Amino acid sequence: MHNGTLSIDPAFTVAPVNRRVFGSFVEHMGRCVYGGIYEPGHPTADDSGFRGDVLALVRELGVTAVRYPGGNFVSGYRWEDGVGPVGDRPTRLDPAWRTVETNAFGLNEFMEWSRKAEVEPIMAMNLGTRGLQEAVDLLEYANHPEGTALSDARVEHGVKEPHGIRMWCLGNEMDGPWQLGHKTATEYGRLAAETARAMRQFDPGLELVACGSSGRSMPTFGSWEATVLEHTYDVVDLVSAHAYYQLDGEDVASFLASSVDMDLFIREVIATADHVGAKLSSAKRINIAFDEWNVWYLREMQAGGLPDDWTEAPRLSEDAYTALDAVVVGSLLITLLKHADRVTVACQAQLVNTISAIRCEPDGPAWRQSIFHPFALTARHAQGEVLDLRLDVPTLSTSKHGDVPVLDSVATWDAATGRLAVFVVNRDPAEEVAVSAQLRGFGEVGLVEATLVGDDDLFAVNTVDEPDRVVPTAHPAAAMDGTILRATLPPASWSMFLLQAP
């Protein structure tokens, strides 16, 4: 058994918890939209065709913002296809996922669904096959009150009030050779800057996200961000980052340490952005929108390939997530919170069916995947300020990441309610960790709840027949000893401790 110590004090803060960090992602990929959030005729569907059981789970998950409509899909998308009378909308081929897109669900349906789901919309625009004019047309259609051709068209389409979308993504993964309209950093940077300037002429208060790298392993990583930001620094607010992780073979230890890579990714993007700011003698600070992240068994999808035939809403990347995957997702959330001063938006990809926290079947039930639970618990209980805690823990050797701390942890403190939340992951796949958290700065706090996500069977999954196989459980050994929280953390586990100050 290892021993570890956490030192937590309310005087040492990182930044307030930004609720947008608990965002998600809806793309026209697989069954995320059709057969996911939208299934007219389902027993729980409302008059607009939105599945009520899925909506209830989205609210329970605690999602605060949702990025739409892609993803790779957006780089070939014509937004006009998805508005107006549904019977008049054209059917198109989507080469990104080799599917048939009926356009029965588009901008106005998504905005209605967002209101019902109680989430903020984040809109991505096509800078792959389209450009500046289409972007400002979409902005005018969505956000202008009335009195112009485009805004009046929205009113004619049954939406009198403007949508008021505040955050916009200037394209998607334009560094990726797989992306329709893939560009060099200079080509994309110039287009993104031109588009951002035009959008700000319509509304200077918009929040704009420039495309960063599709992953830290991209050959252009670093140089891409530097070049793009040299073009866009004065006209954007954030730069994006995307990362997906998966278990390779039987290397569980490296998989459990995936957040080490995410942490380095964030630090390197911050360093690059700040370097560009220094070169430009700018006092402005660019933050990060980590607007795609999750566990994704991408190599399995690539091995199977996309559908041979053009079909509507095929099953793509419907990963059945394990207890081990849930622990990794919990650890990634810890990393995002630790960087609350610079990561101000994050979107777990995706929301339903495709690499998702929620699964459902046509005409059937919806259920929570294992990864649903650490997300929901963190979104619900991470409140107030993120604290800058200190760890004194042994290290664990991994083949991918070298020696890593056996524990990772973050805490949040809500002074208004006196609630302290401590989130901690044991990365060791074989050994327990006896942890003690020194909390003397909070006074006589009491332990309210101690919750564990993990399982003796690391590969247990939730299914339609057994939807509650992997669920949070009461922590087996956690208690207060004066001003010290003591707990024993099982191997490969994620834990949450809620404490209350008087």
C-alpha positions in Angstrom: 0.0 0.0 0.0 1.2 3.5 -0.8 0.8 6.5 1.5 0.0 10.0 0.2 -0.7 13.5 1.7 -2.8 16.3 0.4 -2.5 19.9 1.8 -5.5 22.0 1.1 -6.0 25.6 2.2 -8.8 28.1 1.2 -6.2 30.9 1.0 -4.6 29.4 -2.1 -6.9 29.6 -5.1 -6.5 29.1 -8.9 -9.7 30.7 -10.3 -13.5 30.4 -9.9 -15.1 27.2 -11.3 -16.3 28.1 -14.8 -19.6 26.3 -15.4 -18.8 26.1 -19.1 -16.1 23.5 -18.3 -19.0 21.0 -17.9 -19.9 21.3 -21.6 -20.7 18.6 -24.1 -20.9 18.1 -27.8 -23.6 17.2 -30.3 -22.5 16.4 -33.8 -24.4 15.0 -36.8 -22.4 11.8 -36.4 -23.8 8.3 -36.0 -26.9 8.3 -33.8 -26.1 11.3 -31.7 -28.8 13.5 -33.3 -31.1 11.1 -35.1 -32.1 8.3 -32.7 -30.3 10.2 -29.9 -31.6 13.5 -28.8 -34.2 13.5 -31.7 -36.5 10.6 -32.3 -40.1 11.5 -33.3 -42.4 8.7 -32.4 -40.5 7.5 -29.4 -42.8 6.9 -26.4 -41.1 9.7 -24.5 -40.8 12.2 -27.4 -42.5 15.6 -27.2 -44.3 17.4 -30.0 -40.9 18.5 -31.4 -39.5 15.0 -31.5 -37.1 15.4 -28.6 -36.7 12.3 -26.5 -37.8 13.1 -23.0 -35.8 10.3 -21.4 -32.6 11.6 -23.0 -33.5 15.2 -22.0 -33.9 14.1 -18.3 -30.5 12.4 -18.4 -28.9 15.4 -20.0 -30.2 17.6 -17.1 -29.0 15.0 -14.6 -25.6 14.9 -16.2 -25.2 18.6 -15.4 -24.2 19.7 -18.9 -24.0 23.5 -19.1 -23.1 24.2 -22.7 -23.3 22.2 -25.9 -21.2 22.6 -29.1 -23.0 22.1 -32.4 -23.1 20.8 -35.2 -19.6 19.5 -35.4 -17.0 18.3 -35.5 -15.9 17.0 -38.9 -19.4 17.3 -40.0 -19.4 21.1 -39.9 -16.7 21.5 -42.5 -19.0 20.3 -45.3 -22.3 21.7 -43.8 -24.6 24.2 -45.4 -26.5 25.7 -42.5 -29.3 26.9 -44.8 -30.2 23.2 -45.5 -31.3 22.8 -41.9 -33.8 25.7 -41.6 -37.3 26.4 -43.0 -40.1 23.9 -43.6 -38.7 20.4 -43.0 -40.5 19.0 -46.1 -38.5 21.5 -48.2 -35.1 20.8 -46.8 -32.7 19.0 -49.2 -31.1 15.6 -48.4 -27.3 15.7 -48.7 -24.4 13.3 -48.5 -22.0 13.9 -45.6 -18.6 12.7 -46.6 -17.1 13.2 -43.1 -19.0 10.2 -41.8 -20.2 8.7 -45.1 -23.8 9.2 -44.2 -27.0 10.6 -45.6 -28.1 13.8 -44.0 -31.8 14.5 -44.1 -31.6 17.9 -42.5 -34.7 17.2 -40.5 -32.8 18.6 -37.5 -31.0 21.9 -37.9 -30.3 25.2 -36.2 -33.7 26.1 -35.0 -34.4 22.6 -33.7 -31.1 22.6 -31.9 -31.8 26.0 -30.3 -35.3 24.7 -29.1 -33.7 21.6 -27.7 -31.0 23.7 -25.9 -33.7 25.7 -24.1 -35.4 22.5 -23.0 -32.1 21.0 -21.9 -31.2 24.2 -20.1 -27.8 24.4 -21.8 -25.9 27.3 -23.5 -25.4 26.8 -27.3 -21.9 27.0 -28.7 -22.1 27.2 -32.5 -19.4 26.0 -34.9 -19.3 27.3 -38.4 -18.0 25.9 -41.7 -14.6 27.4 -42.6 -13.7 24.3 -44.6 -15.8 24.4 -47.8 -17.3 27.8 -47.0 -16.1 31.1 -45.6 -16.7 34.6 -44.4 -19.9 35.4 -46.2 -21.7 32.2 -45.1 -20.5 32.9 -41.5 -21.9 36.4 -41.3 -25.1 35.2 -43.0 -25.5 32.6 -40.3 -24.8 35.2 -37.6 -27.4 37.5 -39.0 -30.0 34.8 -39.4 -29.5 33.6 -35.8 -29.0 36.8 -33.9 -30.4 39.8 -35.7 -33.9 40.7 -34.4 -35.8 41.4 -37.6 -36.0 43.7 -40.6 -33.5 42.1 -42.9 -33.9 39.3 -45.4 -32.1 36.8 -43.3 -33.6 37.7 -39.9 -37.1 37.9 -41.5 -36.5 34.4 -42.9 -36.0 33.2 -39.4 -39.2 34.8 -38.3 -41.0 33.2 -41.2 -39.5 29.9 -40.1 -41.4 30.3 -36.8 -38.7 31.8 -34.6 -39.6 35.4 -33.8 -37.0 36.1 -31.2 -33.3 36.0 -32.1 -31.3 33.2 -30.7 -28.6 35.4 -29.2 -25.8 32.9 -29.6 -22.7 34.3 -27.9 -19.9 31.8 -28.5 -18.8 30.8 -32.0 -16.1 28.3 -33.1 -14.3 29.5 -36.3 -14.2 26.1 -38.0 -13.1 22.7 -36.7 -9.8 20.9 -36.7 -8.5 22.7 -39.8 -5.0 21.4 -39.1 -6.2 17.8 -39.8 -5.6 16.4 -43.3 -8.8 14.4 -42.9 -10.8 17.7 -42.7 -12.8 19.0 -45.7 -11.0 22.2 -46.6 -7.9 21.4 -44.6 -5.6 24.4 -44.7 -2.1 25.4 -43.7 -1.8 27.5 -40.5 -1.3 30.6 -42.5 -4.3 29.9 -44.8 -6.5 29.2 -41.9 -5.2 32.0 -39.7 -5.9 34.6 -42.4 -9.4 33.2 -43.0 -10.2 33.0 -39.3 -9.0 36.6 -38.7 -11.1 37.9 -41.6 -14.2 36.1 -40.4 -13.7 37.2 -36.8 -13.3 40.9 -37.8 -16.4 40.7 -40.0 -18.4 39.1 -37.2 -17.3 41.7 -34.7 -18.5 44.4 -37.1 -22.0 42.9 -36.5 -21.5 42.3 -32.8 -18.2 43.2 -31.0 -19.3 41.3 -27.9 -19.2 37.8 -29.4 -16.8 35.2 -27.9 -14.8 33.6 -30.7 -12.7 30.4 -30.7 -9.9 29.9 -33.1 -9.0 26.3 -34.1 -6.0 25.0 -32.3 -4.5 21.5 -32.8 -6.5 18.4 -33.2 -4.2 16.7 -30.8 -0.8 17.1 -29.1 0.7 14.4 -31.4 -0.1 16.4 -34.6 3.2 17.1 -36.5 2.3 20.8 -36.6 1.4 21.1 -32.9 2.8 24.3 -31.4 3.8 25.9 -34.7 0.1 25.7 -35.7 -1.1 27.6 -32.6 1.7 30.2 -33.0 1.0 31.0 -36.6 -2.8 31.0 -36.2 -2.7 33.3 -33.2 -0.2 35.7 -34.8 -3.1 36.3 -37.3 -6.0 36.2 -34.9 -4.7 37.3 -31.5 -6.5 40.6 -31.4 -9.9 39.3 -32.7 -10.4 36.0 -30.9 -10.9 35.1 -27.2 -9.9 31.4 -27.1 -8.0 28.8 -29.0 -9.3 25.2 -29.1 -7.7 21.9 -28.0 -8.9 18.4 -28.7 -7.7 15.2 -27.1 -8.9 11.6 -27.0 -7.4 8.7 -25.0 -7.8 5.0 -25.1 -6.4 1.8 -23.5 -3.6 0.4 -25.6 -3.4 -3.4 -25.2 -3.0 -4.2 -21.6 -1.1 -1.0 -20.6 -3.6 0.0 -17.8 -1.0 2.1 -15.9 -0.4 4.3 -18.9 -4.1 4.7 -19.6 -4.8 5.7 -16.0 -2.1 8.4 -16.4 -3.7 9.9 -19.6 -4.3 13.2 -17.8 -0.5 13.7 -17.6 -0.6 14.2 -21.4 -3.7 16.5 -21.2 -2.0 18.6 -18.5 1.2 19.0 -20.6 -1.0 19.8 -23.7 -2.7 22.6 -21.8 0.6 24.0 -20.4 2.2 24.0 -23.9 -0.8 25.7 -25.5 -0.7 28.4 -22.7 3.0 28.9 -23.2 2.6 29.3 -27.0 -0.3 31.7 -26.7 1.5 33.8 -24.1 4.6 33.8 -26.3 2.6 35.2 -29.2 1.0 37.8 -26.9 4.5 38.9 -25.8 5.7 39.2 -29.4 2.7 41.4 -30.1 3.2 43.4 -26.9 -0.4 42.6 -26.0 -1.8 42.7 -22.5 -4.6 40.4 -23.7 -4.7 36.8 -22.6 -6.0 34.0 -24.8 -7.7 31.2 -23.0 -8.4 27.6 -24.0 -11.6 26.0 -25.2 -10.9 22.2 -24.7 -14.0 21.6 -26.8 -13.4 18.0 -27.6 -12.2 15.5 -25.1 -13.0 12.0 -23.9 -12.0 8.4 -24.0 -12.5 7.1 -27.5 -11.5 3.8 -29.0 -10.7 5.5 -32.3 -8.5 2.7 -33.6 -11.3 0.2 -33.4 -13.5 2.6 -35.4 -10.7 3.1 -38.0 -10.1 -0.6 -38.2 -13.8 -1.2 -39.0 -14.0 1.8 -41.3 -16.9 3.9 -42.3 -20.1 2.4 -43.8 -19.7 1.0 -47.3 -23.1 2.2 -48.2 -24.5 5.7 -47.7 -27.0 5.3 -44.9 -28.9 7.5 -42.5 -27.6 7.7 -38.9 -25.6 4.4 -38.8 -24.2 3.2 -35.5 -20.7 4.8 -35.3 -18.3 4.6 -32.3 -20.9 3.4 -29.8 -18.3 2.6 -27.3 -19.5 0.6 -24.3 -17.5 2.4 -21.5 -15.9 0.4 -18.7 -15.3 1.1 -15.1 -11.7 1.8 -16.0 -12.8 4.3 -18.6 -14.9 6.1 -16.0 -11.8 6.5 -13.7 -9.9 8.0 -16.6 -12.7 10.4 -17.4 -12.8 11.5 -13.7 -9.0 12.1 -13.8 -9.4 14.2 -17.0 -12.0 16.3 -15.3 -9.5 16.9 -12.4 -7.0 18.2 -14.9 -9.4 20.6 -16.6 -10.4 22.0 -13.2 -6.8 22.4 -12.1 -6.3 24.8 -15.1 -9.5 26.8 -14.3 -7.6 30.0 -14.8 -7.0 29.3 -18.5 -9.3 26.5 -19.5 -12.6 28.3 -19.4 -14.6 26.1 -21.8 -14.6 22.3 -22.2 -16.9 20.0 -24.1 -16.9 16.2 -23.6 -17.5 14.5 -26.9 -20.1 13.4 -27.4 -23.5 13.5 -25.6 -25.6 10.6 -26.8 -24.8 7.2 -28.4 -21.6 8.2 -30.2 -18.6 8.2 -27.8 -21.1 9.2 -25.2 -22.1 9.4 -21.6 -25.7 8.5 -22.5 -26.9 5.6 -24.6 -30.3 4.8 -25.9 -32.1 2.4 -28.3 -34.7 3.2 -30.9 -38.2 2.9 -29.4 -36.4 1.6 -26.3 -34.7 2.8 -23.1 -32.0 5.3 -22.4 -29.3 4.6 -19.8 -26.2 6.1 -18.1 -22.8 4.8 -19.2 -20.1 4.4 -16.6 -18.4 7.7 -17.6 -21.7 9.5 -16.9 -21.1 9.2 -13.1 -17.8 11.1 -12.5 -19.0 13.9 -14.9 -22.3 14.3 -13.2 -20.8 14.2 -9.7 -18.1 16.8 -10.6 -20.5 19.0 -12.4 -22.9 19.0 -9.4 -20.4 19.5 -6.6 -17.5 21.5 -8.0 -18.6 25.0 -6.9 -16.9 28.2 -5.9 -13.1 28.5 -6.2 -10.7 25.9 -7.5 -7.9 25.5 -4.9 -4.2 25.2 -5.5 -3.5 22.1 -3.4 -0.2 20.3 -2.8 0.5 16.6 -3.1 3.2 14.6 -1.4 2.8 11.2 -3.0 5.0 8.4 -4.4 5.4 7.9 -8.1 4.3 5.1 -10.5 6.3 4.0 -13.5 4.4 4.0 -16.8 5.7 3.1 -20.3 4.1 6.1 -22.0 4.4 8.9 -19.5 7.4 7.9 -17.4 7.2 8.3 -13.6 3.9 9.9 -12.6 2.4 10.8 -9.2 0.3 7.9 -8.0 -2.5 10.3 -7.1 -3.9 13.3 -8.8 -6.4 15.6 -7.1 -8.2 18.9 -7.1 -10.5 20.7 -4.6 -13.1 23.4 -4.8 -14.3 25.6 -2.0 -17.6 27.5 -1.9 -17.2 30.1 0.9 -20.8 31.1 0.6 -22.1 27.7 1.5 -19.1 26.4 3.5 -18.9 23.4 1.1 -15.5 21.8 0.3 -15.3 19.2 -2.5 -12.2 17.0 -2.9 -11.7 14.9 -6.1 -8.9 12.4 -6.2 -7.8 9.6 -8.5 -5.6 6.6 -7.7 -3.7 5.8 -10.8 -2.1 2.6 -9.5 -3.9 -0.4 -11.1 -2.7 -2.7 -8.4 -2.1 -1.0 -5.1 -4.3 0.9 -2.6 -3.3 4.3 -1.4 -3.8 5.5 2.2 -4.4 9.2 1.8 -4.6 12.0 4.4 -5.8 15.4 3.5 -4.8 18.3 5.9 -7.7 20.7 6.1 -6.8 22.8 9.2 -7.5 26.1 7.3 -11.2 25.3 7.1 -11.9 24.8 10.8 -14.0 22.0 12.1 -15.3 20.6 8.9 -17.5 17.5 8.8 -17.5 14.7 6.2 -20.9 14.8 4.5 -20.4 12.3 1.7 -17.6 10.0 0.4 -18.2 8.5 -3.0 -16.2 6.0 -5.1 -16.2 5.2 -8.8 -14.4 2.0 -9.7 -14.9 -1.7 -9.7 -13.1 -4.9 -8.9 -13.8 -5.8 -12.6 -12.1 -2.9 -14.4 -13.9 -3.9 -17.6 -17.4 -4.0 -16.3 -19.9 -2.0 -18.4 -23.4 -0.7 -18.3 -25.7 -2.2 -20.9 -29.4 -1.9 -21.9 -30.0 -5.1 -20.0 -27.8 -4.2 -17.0 -27.8 -0.4 -16.9 -26.6 -0.1 -13.3 -23.7 -2.5 -13.4 -21.2 0.4 -12.8 -22.5 3.0 -10.4 -21.0 5.3 -7.7 -20.8 3.6 -4.3 -20.2 4.7 -0.7 -16.5 5.0 0.0 -15.4 1.9 2.0 -13.0 3.7 4.3 -13.2 7.5 4.8 -13.4 9.5 8.0 -12.4 12.8 9.7 -9.6 12.7 12.3 -9.6 16.2 13.7 -8.7 18.4 10.8 -7.4 15.5 8.7 -9.5 13.6 6.2 -8.3 10.0 6.0 -9.3 7.5 3.4 -8.0 4.4 1.7 -8.3 4.6 -2.1 -8.8 1.3 -4.0 -6.6 0.6 -7.0 -7.7 2.3 -10.3 -10.4 4.4 -8.6 -11.8 7.9 -8.6 -13.2 9.4 -5.3 -15.1 12.4 -4.3 -15.3 13.7 -0.7 -17.8 16.4 0.3 -17.1 18.3 3.5 -19.1 21.0 5.3 -17.7 23.9 7.3 -19.7 25.3 10.2 
